[in-house]
Amino acid sequence: MNVSTKRVDVPDGKGAIVRKRILVATKDFRAGDVIYKEQPVVAVLDADLEGQGVYCSHCLRHISKDMAIRPETDLLNSAYCSKECQVNAKNHSQNILFGSESPLPPELLSPGQTVEVPEERRIAQEEFVKYLKSSEKSSHLLVARFIARQVAEEIAKMTPKATDLGTSNENNEYSLYDHIERLRYLESEVPQEETKSLATLFQTVLPGLDQFITDERHATLTGKMLYNAYGVTFSGGRDDKPETTLKPEDVQMTRTPYGIRRQIGTGFYTVSSYIAHSCEPSTRPSFSNGTSELHLIANHDLKEGDEITVAYVDTTQHEDEDVTQARRRRRTELARGWRFACLCDRCVREDPGKSDAADNVSVQTDESKVEDAVKRMEERQATGTPSAGEGSQVD
């Protein structure tokens, strides 16, 4: 994909050093070049658009009037732009979460087990959908779809002719779990009601799956989704997103240089998750084919080995802002969404010489983290101690 990951040591803003993975170019690029294209592992429409039939529930493509394909028994009232998207959605997650068929193929059913869906599964589905519709956050569905896709991937491996449900970078050497394990995340609190309803749903799909949806695991996965997800925006974005009823600190943030009010949905991408923020980014995400496929475009010429960066927030200076106000706004959004005080060259250059308190930045250090197992592995690698799986990276 013309990029690779690299481990670097960076300051955390308080005198300590944090080891991170960044993305670097593996060849030269000119400004405007497409560095790579990446399909999302999972994607969701914004909550106000799901079920409206305006955009595809799978690829997020705009659907012409009266051209939407709608499954009759779909509890989310999902709409698809094509039969292909409907089938892909069903295979990846839709049937496991909201469908009426057993996720197991006939050859994997136990003696006496039927493909009929028990009543308790339908009840659990209805309860989960009720919870989804009570919230304006799309992260609940994003996480559920990711877990369902993990389950579908494992089931596919057990079938004689396994269906290719590979990750978005088309590299099947690593599972979805391998990719997600390495990513940074923020500690987050997930309502017990959400975890309970999701665990109950998966227990009715395949007994025993609920054991993997504990409060801690669900919170960690949610933290990874929120930290790494991208906002999907077409042609500069929309201007009809409803006003939020949430407090500013509770609004779900995504990586988008256009601002979250312009996006129509959210996507989670394995490779693009490794891209760090800069207020003077070397690249930008584009969705120029009208779907959730991410095209990474070079903002300026890049040399082999240069770091790939994107803007997580709108970094432009608005007409009603001076330099200091624009700096304060973007740094506040970064602190709320990703809990770090930006130390990029632009922020340092535009520093008015006042304390960070004047920026209304609520954090003074990078609060993102990796799981303990990954941290130990990277510490061993830093000291030259061999470990299982050493040298693995996303390419």
C-alpha positions as CSV (number, residue, x, y, z in Angstrom):
1,M,0.0,0.0,0.0
2,N,3.1,2.3,-0.4
3,V,3.3,2.8,3.4
4,S,4.6,1.0,6.5
5,T,4.5,1.4,10.2
6,K,7.5,2.7,12.2
7,R,8.0,2.9,16.0
8,V,9.2,6.3,17.2
9,D,9.7,7.9,20.6
10,V,7.8,11.2,21.1
11,P,7.4,13.6,24.0
12,D,4.1,13.4,25.9
13,G,4.1,17.1,26.8
14,K,5.1,16.6,30.4
15,G,8.8,15.6,30.0
16,A,8.1,11.9,29.5
17,I,8.7,9.9,26.3
18,V,5.9,7.8,24.7
19,R,6.6,5.1,22.1
20,K,4.2,5.2,19.2
21,R,3.6,3.6,15.8
22,I,3.4,6.0,13.0
23,L,2.9,5.6,9.2
24,V,5.6,6.5,6.8
25,A,5.8,6.5,3.0
26,T,7.8,3.7,1.3
27,K,8.3,5.6,-1.9
28,D,8.3,9.2,-3.2
29,F,5.0,11.0,-4.0
30,R,4.0,14.3,-5.7
31,A,1.4,16.6,-4.4
32,G,-2.0,15.3,-5.4
33,D,-0.9,11.7,-5.7
34,V,-3.2,8.9,-4.3
35,I,-0.9,7.2,-1.8
36,Y,-3.3,4.3,-1.2
37,K,-7.0,3.3,-1.1
38,E,-8.5,1.5,1.8
39,Q,-11.9,-0.1,2.4
40,P,-13.3,0.1,6.0
41,V,-13.5,-2.9,8.2
42,V,-16.8,-1.6,9.3
43,A,-18.7,1.6,8.6
44,V,-22.0,3.2,9.8
45,L,-24.2,6.1,8.8
46,D,-24.8,8.9,11.3
47,A,-27.7,8.0,13.5
48,D,-30.0,10.5,11.9
49,L,-29.4,9.0,8.4
50,E,-29.6,5.3,9.3
51,G,-32.9,3.8,7.9
52,Q,-33.8,6.9,5.9
53,G,-33.0,5.3,2.5
54,V,-30.8,8.2,1.4
55,Y,-27.5,6.5,1.8
56,C,-26.4,2.9,1.6
57,S,-26.2,1.2,5.0
58,H,-23.1,-0.7,3.9
59,C,-20.9,1.4,1.6
60,L,-22.5,4.7,2.5
61,R,-23.1,5.6,-1.2
62,H,-25.9,8.1,-1.9
63,I,-29.0,6.3,-3.2
64,S,-31.2,7.8,-5.9
65,K,-34.8,8.4,-5.0
66,D,-36.9,5.2,-4.9
67,M,-33.9,3.0,-5.8
68,A,-33.1,1.7,-2.3
69,I,-33.1,-2.0,-1.7
70,R,-34.8,-2.7,1.7
71,P,-34.9,-6.2,3.3
72,E,-38.4,-6.8,4.6
73,T,-37.4,-8.1,8.0
74,D,-34.6,-5.7,8.8
75,L,-35.1,-4.1,12.3
76,L,-32.9,-1.1,11.4
77,N,-34.9,-0.5,8.2
78,S,-31.5,-0.6,6.4
79,A,-31.2,0.5,2.8
80,Y,-28.7,-0.7,0.2
81,C,-27.6,0.8,-3.1
82,S,-27.1,-2.7,-4.7
83,K,-27.6,-6.4,-4.2
84,E,-23.9,-6.7,-3.7
85,C,-23.9,-4.4,-0.7
86,Q,-26.9,-6.1,0.8
87,V,-25.1,-9.5,0.5
88,N,-21.8,-8.2,1.9
89,A,-23.6,-6.5,4.8
90,K,-25.4,-9.7,5.6
91,N,-22.2,-11.8,5.5
92,H,-20.1,-9.3,7.5
93,S,-22.5,-8.5,10.4
94,Q,-26.1,-7.8,9.5
95,N,-27.4,-11.3,9.8
96,I,-25.5,-11.9,13.1
97,L,-26.8,-8.7,14.6
98,F,-30.3,-8.4,13.2
99,G,-31.0,-11.3,10.8
100,S,-33.3,-14.2,10.9
101,E,-30.8,-16.9,9.8
102,S,-28.3,-19.0,11.8
103,P,-24.8,-17.7,11.4
104,L,-23.6,-21.3,11.1
105,P,-23.7,-23.1,7.8
106,P,-25.5,-26.4,7.7
107,E,-22.3,-28.4,7.8
108,L,-21.3,-26.9,11.2
109,L,-24.7,-27.5,12.9
110,S,-24.7,-30.0,15.7
111,P,-27.0,-33.1,15.5
112,G,-30.5,-32.0,16.2
113,Q,-29.6,-28.3,15.9
114,T,-31.8,-26.3,13.4
115,V,-31.2,-23.1,11.4
116,E,-34.4,-21.7,12.9
117,V,-33.9,-18.5,14.9
118,P,-35.1,-18.9,18.5
119,E,-37.6,-16.4,19.8
120,E,-35.2,-15.1,22.5
121,R,-32.8,-14.0,19.7
122,R,-35.5,-11.8,18.1
123,I,-36.3,-10.3,21.5
124,A,-32.7,-9.5,22.1
125,Q,-32.4,-7.9,18.7
126,E,-35.4,-5.7,19.3
127,E,-34.0,-4.6,22.7
128,F,-30.6,-3.7,21.1
129,V,-32.3,-1.8,18.3
130,K,-34.3,0.1,20.8
131,Y,-31.1,1.1,22.6
132,L,-29.5,2.1,19.4
133,K,-32.4,4.3,18.4
134,S,-32.4,6.0,21.8
135,S,-28.9,7.5,21.2
136,E,-27.5,9.9,18.6
137,K,-24.1,8.2,18.9
138,S,-23.2,5.9,16.0
139,S,-20.3,4.3,18.0
140,H,-22.7,1.7,19.5
141,L,-23.5,0.2,16.1
142,L,-19.9,0.6,14.9
143,V,-18.6,-1.5,17.8
144,A,-21.4,-4.1,17.4
145,R,-20.6,-4.5,13.7
146,F,-16.9,-4.9,14.4
147,I,-17.5,-7.7,16.9
148,A,-20.0,-9.4,14.5
149,R,-17.4,-9.2,11.7
150,Q,-14.9,-10.9,14.0
151,V,-17.3,-13.7,14.7
152,A,-18.1,-14.0,11.0
153,E,-14.4,-14.2,10.1
154,E,-13.9,-17.0,12.6
155,I,-16.9,-18.9,11.4
156,A,-15.7,-18.6,7.8
157,K,-12.4,-20.1,8.7
158,M,-14.1,-23.2,10.0
159,T,-16.1,-23.9,6.7
160,P,-14.6,-26.2,4.1
161,K,-14.7,-23.4,1.5
162,A,-14.0,-20.4,3.6
163,T,-15.5,-17.1,2.4
164,D,-12.9,-14.3,2.2
165,L,-13.9,-11.9,4.9
166,G,-10.3,-10.4,5.0
167,T,-9.3,-7.1,6.5
168,S,-9.5,-3.9,4.6
169,N,-5.9,-3.9,3.5
170,E,-6.4,-7.3,1.8
171,N,-3.7,-8.8,3.9
172,N,-5.0,-12.0,5.5
173,E,-1.8,-12.8,7.3
174,Y,-3.3,-11.1,10.4
175,S,-6.8,-11.4,11.8
176,L,-9.0,-8.5,12.8
177,Y,-8.0,-9.2,16.4
178,D,-4.3,-8.9,15.5
179,H,-4.9,-5.5,14.0
180,I,-7.1,-4.1,16.7
181,E,-4.8,-5.3,19.5
182,R,-2.0,-3.0,18.3
183,L,-4.0,0.2,18.1
184,R,-4.0,3.0,20.6
185,Y,-7.1,3.8,22.6
186,L,-8.6,6.1,25.2
187,E,-10.1,4.8,28.4
188,S,-13.8,5.3,28.2
189,E,-16.9,4.5,30.1
190,V,-19.6,2.5,28.4
191,P,-23.1,2.3,29.8
192,Q,-23.8,-1.0,31.4
193,E,-27.1,-1.2,29.5
194,E,-25.2,-1.2,26.2
195,T,-22.8,-3.9,27.3
196,K,-25.5,-6.0,28.7
197,S,-27.8,-5.7,25.7
198,L,-25.0,-6.5,23.3
199,A,-23.8,-9.5,25.3
200,T,-27.4,-10.8,25.5
201,L,-27.8,-10.5,21.8
202,F,-24.6,-12.4,21.0
203,Q,-25.5,-15.1,23.6
204,T,-28.6,-15.8,21.6
205,V,-26.6,-16.0,18.4
206,L,-24.1,-18.5,19.6
207,P,-24.1,-19.6,23.3
208,G,-20.8,-18.6,24.9
209,L,-20.1,-15.5,22.8
210,D,-21.4,-13.3,25.6
211,Q,-18.3,-14.3,27.7
212,F,-16.1,-12.2,25.4
213,I,-18.2,-9.1,25.9
214,T,-17.2,-8.1,29.4
215,D,-17.4,-4.5,30.7
216,E,-13.6,-4.1,30.4
217,R,-13.3,-5.6,26.9
218,H,-16.2,-3.7,25.6
219,A,-14.9,-0.4,27.0
220,T,-11.5,-1.0,25.5
221,L,-12.9,-1.8,22.1
222,T,-15.1,1.2,22.2
223,G,-12.1,3.4,23.2
224,K,-10.2,2.0,20.1
225,M,-13.1,2.7,17.8
226,L,-13.5,6.2,19.0
227,Y,-9.8,7.0,18.9
228,N,-9.2,5.7,15.4
229,A,-12.4,6.2,13.4
230,Y,-12.7,8.5,10.4
231,G,-15.6,10.7,9.4
232,V,-16.8,10.0,5.9
233,T,-17.5,13.2,4.0
234,F,-18.5,13.7,0.3
235,S,-18.0,16.8,-1.8
236,G,-17.2,19.1,1.2
237,G,-19.9,17.5,3.4
238,R,-23.5,18.1,4.3
239,D,-25.1,21.1,6.1
240,D,-28.2,19.5,7.4
241,K,-27.0,17.6,10.5
242,P,-29.4,18.1,13.4
243,E,-28.1,20.1,16.4
244,T,-26.8,17.8,19.1
245,T,-28.4,17.6,22.6
246,L,-25.1,16.3,24.1
247,K,-22.6,18.3,26.1
248,P,-19.5,19.3,24.0
249,E,-17.3,16.8,25.9
250,D,-19.8,14.0,25.2
251,V,-20.0,14.5,21.4
252,Q,-18.5,11.6,19.4
253,M,-15.5,12.8,17.5
254,T,-14.0,11.3,14.3
255,R,-11.0,12.1,12.3
256,T,-12.1,14.5,9.6
257,P,-10.5,17.8,8.4
258,Y,-14.0,19.1,7.5
259,G,-15.5,19.0,10.9
260,I,-17.9,16.3,12.3
261,R,-21.0,18.3,11.3
262,R,-20.1,17.8,7.7
263,Q,-19.8,14.0,7.8
264,I,-22.5,11.5,6.8
265,G,-21.0,8.5,8.5
266,T,-18.0,6.9,10.2
267,G,-15.6,4.2,9.1
268,F,-12.9,2.2,10.9
269,Y,-9.8,1.5,8.8
270,T,-6.9,-0.7,10.0
271,V,-4.0,1.0,8.1
272,S,-5.2,4.6,8.4
273,S,-5.6,4.1,12.2
274,Y,-1.8,4.5,12.5
275,I,-1.8,8.0,11.0
276,A,-0.9,10.7,13.5
277,H,-2.4,14.2,13.6
278,S,-0.8,17.4,12.5
279,C,-2.3,20.8,12.1
280,E,-0.2,21.0,8.9
281,P,-0.9,17.5,7.6
282,S,1.1,15.9,4.8
283,T,-2.0,14.1,3.5
284,R,-5.8,14.2,3.6
285,P,-8.5,11.6,3.4
286,S,-10.8,11.7,0.4
287,F,-13.9,9.8,-0.4
288,S,-14.0,10.9,-4.1
289,N,-15.7,7.7,-5.4
290,G,-18.8,8.4,-3.3
291,T,-18.4,5.5,-0.9
292,S,-16.7,4.8,2.4
293,E,-13.5,3.8,0.5
294,L,-10.8,6.1,1.8
295,H,-8.3,7.6,-0.7
296,L,-5.2,9.1,1.0
297,I,-4.0,12.1,-1.0
298,A,-0.6,13.8,-0.7
299,N,-0.9,17.5,0.3
300,H,2.6,18.2,-0.8
301,D,5.6,16.3,-2.2
302,L,6.7,13.4,0.0
303,K,10.0,11.5,0.1
304,E,10.5,7.9,1.0
305,G,10.5,7.6,4.8
306,D,8.5,10.8,5.4
307,E,5.8,10.6,8.0
308,I,2.2,10.4,6.9
309,T,0.0,12.8,8.9
310,V,-3.7,13.9,8.6
311,A,-5.7,16.6,10.4
312,Y,-8.1,15.0,12.9
313,V,-10.1,18.2,13.1
314,D,-10.9,21.3,10.9
315,T,-7.6,23.2,11.1
316,T,-8.5,26.1,8.8
317,Q,-8.8,29.6,10.2
318,H,-12.4,30.7,9.9
319,E,-13.4,34.2,8.7
320,D,-14.5,35.2,12.2
321,E,-11.3,34.0,13.9
322,D,-7.8,35.4,14.3
323,V,-4.8,33.1,14.5
324,T,-5.0,32.7,18.3
325,Q,-8.7,31.9,18.2
326,A,-8.3,29.3,15.4
327,R,-5.5,27.7,17.4
328,R,-7.6,27.6,20.5
329,R,-10.5,26.0,18.8
330,R,-8.7,23.2,17.1
331,R,-6.6,22.4,20.2
332,T,-9.8,22.3,22.3
333,E,-11.4,19.8,19.9
334,L,-8.3,17.7,19.9
335,A,-8.2,17.6,23.7
336,R,-11.9,16.6,23.8
337,G,-11.7,14.0,21.2
338,W,-8.2,12.5,21.6
339,R,-7.0,13.9,24.9
340,F,-3.7,15.4,24.0
341,A,-2.3,18.9,23.8
342,C,-1.1,19.3,20.2
343,L,2.7,20.0,19.9
344,C,2.9,20.1,16.1
345,D,5.1,22.7,14.4
346,R,2.2,24.9,13.6
347,C,0.8,25.0,17.2
348,V,4.3,25.8,18.5
349,R,4.8,28.5,15.9
350,E,1.4,30.1,16.6
351,D,1.8,29.9,20.4
352,P,0.9,33.4,21.7
353,G,3.2,32.9,24.6
354,K,0.5,32.3,27.1
355,S,-0.2,29.1,29.2
356,D,-2.2,26.3,27.8
357,A,-4.9,27.3,30.2
358,A,-5.6,30.2,27.9
359,D,-6.3,27.7,25.1
360,N,-9.0,26.1,27.2
361,V,-7.1,22.8,26.7
362,S,-8.3,20.3,29.3
363,V,-5.3,18.0,29.1
364,Q,-1.6,18.7,29.2
365,T,-0.3,15.2,28.2
366,D,-1.1,12.4,25.8
367,E,-3.7,10.2,27.5
368,S,-3.9,7.5,24.8
369,K,-2.5,4.1,25.6
370,V,-1.9,0.6,24.2
371,E,-2.8,-2.6,25.8
372,D,-0.3,-4.0,28.4
373,A,0.6,-7.0,26.2
374,V,1.5,-4.7,23.3
375,K,3.4,-2.4,25.6
376,R,5.5,-5.3,27.0
377,M,6.2,-6.6,23.5
378,E,7.4,-3.2,22.3
379,E,9.6,-2.8,25.4
380,R,11.2,-6.2,24.7
381,Q,11.8,-5.1,21.1
382,A,13.3,-1.8,22.2
383,T,15.8,-3.7,24.3
384,G,16.5,-6.3,21.7
385,T,14.8,-9.1,23.6
386,P,13.2,-11.6,21.2
387,S,9.5,-12.3,21.5
388,A,6.8,-14.2,19.6
389,G,5.4,-12.3,16.7
390,E,8.2,-9.7,16.8
391,G,8.5,-7.5,13.7
392,S,4.8,-7.7,12.8
393,Q,3.5,-4.5,11.3
394,V,0.8,-3.2,8.9
395,D,2.1,-2.7,5.4
